[in-house]
Amino acid sequence: METDVASGRTTGPGPICDAGAMTQQMDGGHVGIVGVGHVGMASAAALFHASMVSRLTLVDLDERRAEGEAMDLMHGQALVGACDVRAGGVEQLAGAAVVVLCAGVSQQPGETRIDLLARNAEVFRSVADGLDEHASEAVVLIATNPVDIMSRIFADLSARPRERIIGTGTTLDSARLRALLGRRYRVDPQSVHGYVLGEHGDTEMVPWSLVSIGGTTIRDRSVLGVSWDGAAMRSLAEEVRTAAYEIVARKGWTNWAIGSVIRELVAAILRDERTVAPVSVPFTGEYGITGPWLSLPARIGRGGIDGVIAPPLEPDEEEALRASAAALDEVHAALDA
């Protein structure tokens, strides 16, 4: 085992990555999806079309809807490869390597955010008990929004080790950031390196000191003939932050990009890729923050999270991250009140 100099957290191939030590036999290609709404089915379709799982189990309170979705999806096997797609209850998730949690209720007119959170907490309470009973060794990947608070709630409800609970966090926001910067600098977004950190939501922040192209940070310098423009970058960060609002205003929901995010995170787990991605994890003293779940770059493999990086930030960036943490702590405290 090692100690990460940036975060102080232990890393390396410790017990949490020892699949052989797991007490429940797992099917490495079995993935469950709880909640077959827009996000759940975008995730299911992404996994199915990537031909990366041998079995998909769809779970929803609306059993007939889940059955219909399973039937519709499985008919494409001759085009993408064999995959056993079925609907069932939580008990059918026994042996799953990953469970993607997309379940939740929609906000009603006049309902406060806290009221919505309280109702979703009740949904998670029943789900957490069932998953602990039937899929105790699975890594649970949480996509239900607000994902940081819901990840913390699930962790409070579940007996599962924290390293096997992952919120999708700002992985989607970071992908949006890289896409927009790729357009601005006229490069493939995969050649842009940087993260959105903190909350997946209104208080998220972009640590510009870390964003680079070709090993060159873009802050306060010209890269590929494009000069740094602080005002333009603030506008770009705002476009990333408000992207979901703009999409929902036009189509009513977001689903395709988050489905792609979930596919990549599931691949990292199933293939033990040790991928580093900005996901929602509990802070344990990083930047003086303890308690809330926020996004930091984390190494993801077969056992879930096996290392977290707290990158060096500029003072203004640390302040923004602490403000994000304080906002989420306030929401969590109100939920407990």
C-alpha positions in Angstrom: 0.0 0.0 0.0 1.1 3.6 -0.7 0.0 7.0 0.6 -1.0 9.5 -2.1 1.1 12.6 -1.6 -1.6 14.8 -3.0 -4.5 13.5 -0.9 -3.0 11.5 1.9 -5.3 8.6 1.0 -4.0 5.1 0.8 -3.7 3.8 -2.7 -2.5 0.7 -4.5 -3.7 -2.9 -4.8 -5.1 -3.2 -1.3 -8.0 -5.4 -0.1 -10.6 -3.3 -1.8 -9.3 -4.5 -5.2 -9.0 -8.1 -4.3 -11.8 -9.6 -6.2 -10.8 -13.1 -5.0 -11.5 -12.1 -1.4 -15.1 -11.2 -2.2 -17.5 -13.4 -0.4 -20.2 -13.3 -3.0 -19.5 -14.9 -6.4 -19.9 -12.3 -9.1 -20.6 -12.5 -12.8 -18.0 -10.1 -14.3 -20.3 -9.3 -17.2 -23.5 -8.8 -15.3 -24.7 -5.2 -14.9 -27.9 -4.1 -13.3 -29.8 -0.9 -13.9 -32.3 0.3 -11.3 -34.7 2.8 -12.8 -35.6 2.5 -16.5 -36.4 6.1 -17.3 -34.5 8.3 -19.8 -31.1 8.0 -18.1 -31.5 4.3 -17.2 -32.3 3.3 -20.7 -29.7 5.6 -22.3 -27.2 3.8 -20.1 -28.6 0.3 -21.0 -28.5 1.1 -24.7 -24.9 2.4 -24.5 -23.8 -0.7 -22.6 -25.7 -3.0 -25.0 -24.3 -1.4 -28.2 -20.8 -1.5 -26.8 -21.0 -5.3 -26.6 -19.3 -5.1 -23.2 -21.6 -7.0 -20.9 -23.0 -10.5 -21.1 -26.1 -9.8 -19.0 -28.2 -6.7 -18.4 -30.9 -6.7 -15.7 -33.5 -3.9 -15.7 -35.3 -3.2 -12.5 -38.1 -0.7 -12.0 -41.3 -0.3 -9.9 -43.1 -0.3 -13.3 -42.4 -4.0 -14.0 -44.2 -4.0 -17.4 -42.2 -1.0 -18.6 -39.0 -2.8 -17.6 -40.2 -5.9 -19.4 -41.0 -4.0 -22.5 -37.6 -2.2 -22.5 -35.8 -5.5 -22.0 -37.7 -7.1 -24.9 -37.1 -4.2 -27.2 -33.4 -4.1 -26.5 -32.6 -7.8 -26.6 -34.0 -8.0 -30.2 -30.8 -6.2 -31.4 -28.5 -9.0 -30.3 -28.0 -10.3 -33.9 -26.6 -6.9 -34.7 -24.3 -6.2 -31.8 -23.6 -9.6 -30.2 -25.1 -11.8 -27.6 -26.4 -10.1 -24.4 -28.9 -11.6 -22.0 -31.3 -8.7 -21.3 -34.0 -9.3 -18.8 -36.3 -7.5 -16.4 -36.7 -8.5 -12.8 -36.7 -7.5 -9.2 -33.7 -6.5 -7.0 -33.2 -10.1 -6.2 -32.3 -10.7 -9.8 -29.2 -8.5 -9.3 -27.5 -11.2 -7.2 -23.9 -11.7 -8.5 -23.9 -8.4 -10.5 -20.5 -6.7 -10.8 -22.0 -3.3 -11.1 -25.4 -1.8 -10.3 -26.3 1.6 -11.9 -28.7 3.5 -9.7 -30.9 5.8 -11.7 -34.1 5.5 -9.6 -35.9 8.5 -8.2 -39.0 10.6 -8.3 -39.6 13.8 -10.3 -40.0 17.2 -8.7 -43.6 18.3 -8.4 -44.9 21.8 -9.0 -44.3 23.9 -5.9 -42.1 21.2 -4.3 -38.9 22.4 -2.7 -35.5 20.8 -3.4 -35.4 19.6 0.2 -38.9 18.0 -0.1 -37.8 16.3 -3.3 -34.6 15.0 -1.7 -36.6 13.7 1.2 -38.8 11.7 -1.1 -35.8 10.4 -3.1 -34.2 9.4 0.2 -37.1 7.1 0.9 -36.8 5.6 -2.6 -33.1 5.0 -1.8 -33.9 3.5 1.6 -35.8 0.6 0.0 -33.3 0.2 -2.8 -30.2 0.2 -0.4 -31.7 -2.5 1.7 -32.4 -4.7 -1.3 -29.0 -4.2 -2.8 -27.2 -4.9 0.5 -29.1 -8.2 0.7 -28.9 -9.4 -2.9 -25.9 -7.6 -4.5 -23.6 -6.8 -1.5 -20.4 -7.1 -3.5 -21.4 -5.0 -6.5 -20.0 -1.6 -7.1 -23.0 0.8 -7.0 -22.7 3.7 -9.6 -25.2 6.4 -8.7 -26.6 8.7 -11.4 -29.8 10.0 -9.6 -29.7 13.8 -9.2 -28.7 15.7 -7.2 -26.0 13.1 -7.5 -23.6 14.3 -4.7 -26.3 14.5 -2.1 -27.9 11.2 -3.2 -24.5 9.5 -3.1 -24.0 10.6 0.5 -27.6 9.5 1.3 -27.0 6.1 -0.2 -23.7 5.7 1.7 -25.5 6.5 4.9 -28.2 3.9 4.2 -25.9 1.1 2.9 -23.6 -1.2 4.8 -21.5 -1.4 1.6 -17.8 -0.2 1.9 -17.5 3.4 0.7 -15.1 2.5 -2.0 -17.8 0.5 -3.7 -20.2 3.5 -3.9 -19.4 6.0 -6.7 -21.4 9.0 -7.9 -21.1 10.0 -11.5 -20.2 13.4 -10.2 -18.7 15.9 -12.7 -17.6 13.4 -15.3 -20.3 14.7 -17.6 -19.5 18.3 -16.8 -15.8 17.6 -17.5 -16.7 16.0 -20.9 -18.8 19.1 -21.7 -15.8 21.3 -20.8 -13.4 19.4 -23.0 -15.9 19.4 -25.9 -16.3 23.2 -25.8 -12.6 23.8 -25.3 -11.9 21.4 -28.2 -14.1 23.6 -30.4 -12.4 26.8 -29.3 -8.9 25.5 -29.8 -9.8 23.4 -32.9 -8.5 20.1 -31.4 -10.0 16.8 -30.7 -11.7 17.1 -27.2 -9.8 13.9 -26.2 -6.6 16.0 -26.5 -7.9 18.5 -23.9 -7.1 17.6 -20.4 -8.9 19.1 -17.4 -11.7 18.7 -15.0 -14.7 20.3 -13.5 -14.6 19.7 -9.7 -16.9 20.1 -6.8 -20.7 19.8 -7.0 -22.4 18.4 -10.1 -24.6 21.5 -10.3 -24.7 25.2 -9.6 -21.6 25.5 -7.5 -19.2 23.4 -9.6 -15.9 25.0 -10.5 -13.2 24.8 -13.2 -9.6 24.8 -11.9 -8.2 26.5 -15.0 -4.7 26.1 -13.6 -5.0 22.3 -14.4 -6.4 22.6 -17.9 -3.9 21.7 -20.6 -3.5 20.8 -24.3 -0.4 18.9 -25.4 1.1 19.2 -21.9 0.8 23.0 -21.9 -1.6 24.7 -19.5 -3.8 27.2 -21.3 -4.3 29.7 -18.5 -2.6 33.0 -19.2 -0.8 31.9 -22.4 -1.4 31.3 -26.1 -1.8 27.7 -27.2 -2.1 26.8 -30.9 -2.5 30.4 -31.8 -5.5 30.9 -29.4 -4.8 33.4 -26.6 -6.2 33.1 -23.1 -9.3 35.2 -22.7 -10.5 35.3 -19.1 -14.0 36.6 -19.9 -14.5 34.1 -22.7 -13.4 31.3 -20.3 -15.8 32.4 -17.6 -18.6 32.4 -20.3 -17.5 28.9 -21.4 -17.6 27.6 -17.8 -21.1 29.1 -17.4 -22.1 27.3 -20.6 -20.9 24.1 -19.0 -22.7 24.8 -15.7 -26.0 25.6 -17.3 -25.9 23.0 -20.1 -28.5 20.7 -18.4 -30.9 23.6 -18.0 -30.6 24.5 -21.6 -31.1 20.9 -22.8 -34.1 20.4 -20.5 -35.7 23.6 -21.7 -35.6 22.2 -25.2 -36.3 18.4 -24.9 -37.5 18.0 -21.3 -34.6 15.9 -20.0 -30.9 14.9 -20.5 -29.9 11.4 -21.1 -27.5 10.6 -24.0 -24.3 12.1 -22.7 -24.8 10.8 -19.2 -25.5 7.4 -20.8 -22.1 7.6 -22.4 -20.5 8.6 -19.1 -22.0 5.6 -17.4 -20.8 3.3 -20.1 -17.2 4.5 -19.6 -17.4 4.2 -15.8 -18.8 0.7 -16.0 -16.1 -0.3 -18.5 -13.4 1.0 -16.0 -14.9 -1.2 -13.3 -15.5 -4.4 -15.3 -12.1 -4.2 -17.1 -10.2 -3.0 -14.0 -8.8 -0.2 -16.1 -7.7 2.0 -13.2 -9.1 4.9 -15.1 -8.9 8.4 -13.4 -12.2 10.3 -13.6 -13.8 13.1 -11.6 -16.5 11.3 -9.6 -18.4 12.0 -6.4 -16.5 10.7 -3.4 -16.6 11.5 0.3 -14.1 14.2 1.3 -11.8 13.1 4.2 -9.8 16.3 4.8 -8.8 17.3 1.3 -8.5 21.1 1.2 -9.7 21.2 4.8 -13.1 19.6 3.8 -14.6 16.6 5.6 -18.0 15.1 5.2 -19.7 16.1 1.9 -19.5 14.1 -1.3 -18.0 16.1 -4.1 -16.0 15.3 -7.3 -12.3 14.8 -7.3 -10.2 12.8 -9.7 -10.3 9.2 -8.5 -8.8 5.9 -9.8 -11.5 3.4 -10.7 -11.1 -0.3 -11.1 -12.7 -3.6 -10.3 -13.2 -2.9 -6.6 -14.5 0.6 -7.2 -12.4 3.5 -5.9 -8.9 2.6 -5.0 -7.3 6.1 -4.9 -8.3 9.8 -4.8 -6.1 12.7 -6.0 -6.4 16.1 -4.5 -4.5 18.2 -7.2 -2.7 21.3 -6.3 -5.0 24.3 -6.7 -4.6 28.0 -6.8 -5.9 29.9 -3.7 -9.0 31.2 -5.6 -9.7 27.7 -6.8 -9.5 26.2 -3.4 -11.9 28.9 -2.1 -14.4 28.0 -4.8 -14.2 24.3 -4.0 -14.7 25.0 -0.3 -17.8 27.1 -1.2 -19.2 24.2 -3.2 -18.7 21.9 -0.2 -20.3 24.4 2.2 -23.4 24.7 -0.1 -23.8 20.9 -0.2 -23.3 20.6 3.6 -26.0 23.1 4.0 -28.5 21.1 1.9 -27.6 17.9 3.7 -28.1 19.6 7.1 -31.5 20.9 6.0 -32.5 17.4 4.9 -31.6 16.1 8.4 -33.5 18.8 10.2 
